């Protein structure tokens, strides 16, 4: 993949409930930047070849189908018809049985991975972006919408992790959770998102106090600025 390439949006691999997609399957895209980590900064392209202003997003390479590899336009003699996009197989829904097996193996990689992602949700009240499909399903299963009046920080979202899961994953003992709670007690507030089209990695929580900014990282360490969000997964 390279800047200047034209392709088709296959679809977001991890679209979350309540998050309005920037692109839809079948949209023509123009690659503005290609990052070595596999991210593509794309802009929507009209069928007439015009870039749509202010409609850009970061997508993964697997979500982008180069036009040279896309099926031909429907052969009905009229330009601008939608491009045929192959449907991607959907992963089976995550079940409580799968999560129960993870809860019972607290020293496993699967437990640590789920705990890290659930810790971000527990703090911010919103889903991280660009997670693997399994974790999208798992987080949706262990969370629900809460009354906005119960929010610790009004800047956070209204999604909460079930109390039983908070206990079983020991989320309040997670290093990132403890560090963020300490900063909240000192007047710092969580900034759930850095703006439209910006990624929300589960490995970082952005906070502010006045004009000051910090980033609390997964291991509880802190940066004195808001860095580029990086890859999630």
C-alpha positions in Angstrom: 0.0 0.0 0.0 1.2 3.5 -0.8 0.1 7.1 -0.7 -1.9 8.0 -3.8 -3.5 4.6 -4.1 -7.2 4.3 -4.7 -9.3 1.5 -3.3 -12.6 0.4 -1.8 -13.7 0.3 1.9 -14.5 -3.3 2.7 -15.8 -2.4 6.2 -14.4 -1.8 9.7 -13.3 -5.0 11.3 -14.2 -3.8 14.8 -17.1 -1.4 14.6 -18.5 -0.7 18.0 -22.1 0.1 19.0 -22.9 3.8 19.2 -19.8 4.8 17.1 -20.8 6.4 13.7 -18.6 5.1 11.0 -16.7 7.6 8.8 -16.7 5.2 5.8 -19.2 2.6 4.7 -18.6 -0.6 2.7 -18.3 0.2 -0.9 -16.9 3.8 -0.4 -14.1 4.7 -2.8 -11.0 5.8 -0.8 -7.8 7.7 -1.6 -4.7 6.9 0.5 -3.2 10.1 1.9 -0.6 8.4 4.0 0.6 4.8 4.5 2.2 4.0 7.8 4.6 1.1 8.3 2.5 -0.3 11.2 -0.2 -1.1 8.7 -2.4 2.0 9.1 -3.7 3.9 6.1 -4.9 7.5 6.4 -7.6 7.7 3.8 -10.0 10.2 2.4 -13.4 9.5 0.8 -13.3 9.8 -3.0 -16.4 10.5 -5.1 -17.0 8.4 -8.2 -16.0 11.5 -10.2 -12.6 11.4 -8.6 -12.9 14.3 -6.2 -11.7 14.0 -2.6 -14.4 14.8 -0.1 -13.2 17.5 2.3 -12.9 16.7 6.0 -14.0 13.0 5.6 -10.9 11.1 6.5 -10.1 8.2 8.9 -7.4 5.7 9.7 -8.1 2.2 8.5 -6.2 -1.1 8.6 -4.8 -2.6 5.4 -7.2 -5.5 5.7 -10.1 -3.0 5.7 -8.9 -1.5 2.4 -9.2 -3.3 -1.0 -7.0 -1.8 -3.7 -9.1 -0.9 -6.8 -6.9 -3.2 -8.9 -8.0 -6.2 -6.8 -11.7 -5.2 -6.6 -14.3 -6.9 -8.8 -15.3 -5.1 -11.9 -18.2 -2.7 -11.9 -21.6 -4.2 -12.5 -21.8 -4.7 -16.4 -24.9 -2.6 -17.0 -23.3 0.1 -19.0 -23.6 3.0 -16.5 -20.6 4.5 -14.8 -20.7 5.1 -11.1 -22.6 1.9 -10.1 -21.5 0.5 -6.7 -18.6 -2.0 -6.7 -19.2 -5.5 -5.7 -17.5 -6.1 -2.3 -17.0 -9.7 -1.1 -18.7 -10.3 2.3 -16.2 -11.1 5.0 -17.0 -14.1 7.3 -18.2 -13.0 10.7 -16.8 -14.5 13.8 -19.2 -16.4 16.1 -20.6 -14.3 19.0 -18.4 -14.4 22.1 -20.1 -16.5 24.9 -20.0 -16.4 28.7 -18.6 -19.9 28.6 -15.5 -18.6 26.8 -15.1 -15.7 29.3 -15.6 -18.1 32.2 -12.7 -20.2 31.0 -10.6 -17.0 31.0 -11.7 -15.9 34.4 -10.6 -19.3 35.8 -7.1 -18.9 34.4 -5.8 -15.7 36.0 -2.2 -16.4 35.0 -2.9 -16.9 31.3 -2.2 -14.5 28.5 -5.9 -14.4 27.6 -6.8 -13.2 31.2 -4.1 -10.5 31.0 -5.3 -9.4 27.5 -8.9 -9.2 28.5 -8.1 -7.4 31.8 -6.0 -4.8 30.1 -8.8 -3.9 27.6 -11.5 -4.0 30.3 -9.5 -1.7 32.5 -9.6 1.0 29.8 -13.3 0.6 29.5 -13.7 0.6 33.3 -11.9 4.0 33.4 -13.2 5.8 30.4 -16.7 4.5 30.1 -16.1 4.0 26.3 -14.8 1.4 24.0 -11.2 1.6 22.7 -10.9 1.6 18.9 -9.4 -1.0 16.6 -9.6 -4.0 18.9 -9.6 -7.6 17.7 -13.1 -9.0 17.0 -13.0 -11.3 20.1 -12.3 -8.4 22.5 -15.0 -6.3 20.8 -17.5 -9.1 21.5 -16.1 -9.7 25.0 -16.3 -6.0 26.1 -19.9 -5.7 24.7 -20.8 -8.8 26.7 -19.4 -7.6 30.0 -20.7 -4.0 29.8 -23.9 -2.1 29.8 -25.1 1.5 29.5 -25.4 3.4 32.8 -27.3 6.5 33.9 -25.2 9.6 33.2 -25.9 10.8 36.7 -23.7 8.0 38.2 -20.5 9.0 36.3 -17.5 9.7 38.4 -16.2 12.0 35.7 -18.7 13.7 33.3 -16.1 13.7 30.6 -16.2 9.9 30.4 -18.7 7.7 28.5 -21.8 6.0 29.8 -20.6 2.4 29.4 -19.8 0.5 32.6 -18.3 -2.9 33.2 -20.5 -5.3 35.2 -19.5 -5.2 38.9 -19.0 -9.0 39.0 -16.5 -8.7 36.2 -14.7 -5.8 37.9 -14.2 -8.1 40.9 -13.2 -11.2 38.9 -10.7 -9.3 36.8 -9.5 -7.3 39.8 -9.8 -4.1 37.7 -9.4 -1.7 40.6 -6.0 -3.3 41.3 -4.9 -2.8 37.7 -1.8 -0.5 37.5 -3.4 1.9 35.0 -6.6 2.1 37.0 -4.8 2.8 40.2 -2.7 5.5 38.5 -5.7 7.2 36.9 -7.7 7.2 40.2 -4.8 8.8 41.9 -4.7 11.6 39.3 -8.4 12.0 39.5 -8.1 12.6 43.2 -5.7 15.4 42.4 -8.1 17.1 40.0 -7.2 15.6 36.7 -10.0 14.7 34.4 -10.2 11.9 31.8 -10.4 13.0 28.1 -12.1 10.1 26.4 -11.2 11.1 22.9 -8.7 13.5 21.3 -11.2 14.4 18.6 -13.1 12.9 15.6 -11.3 10.2 13.7 -8.7 9.9 16.5 -8.0 6.5 17.9 -8.6 5.5 21.5 -6.0 2.8 22.3 -6.7 0.6 25.3 -3.1 1.1 26.4 -3.5 4.8 27.2 -5.8 7.1 29.1 -5.6 10.8 28.3 -6.1 13.3 31.1 -6.1 17.0 31.5 -6.1 19.7 34.2 -6.5 23.2 32.9 -4.1 23.4 30.0 -1.8 20.6 31.3 -2.0 17.2 29.7 -0.8 13.8 30.7 -1.1 10.3 29.4 -1.4 7.4 31.8 -0.1 4.2 30.2 -1.0 0.5 30.7 1.8 -0.1 33.3 0.8 2.9 35.3 3.6 5.1 34.0 2.9 8.6 32.8 3.8 10.9 29.9 3.6 14.7 30.3 1.8 15.1 26.9 -0.7 13.4 24.6 1.2 11.2 22.2 0.1 9.8 18.9 -2.4 7.1 19.9 -0.7 4.2 18.1 -2.0 0.8 17.3 -4.5 -1.0 19.5 -5.5 -4.5 18.8 
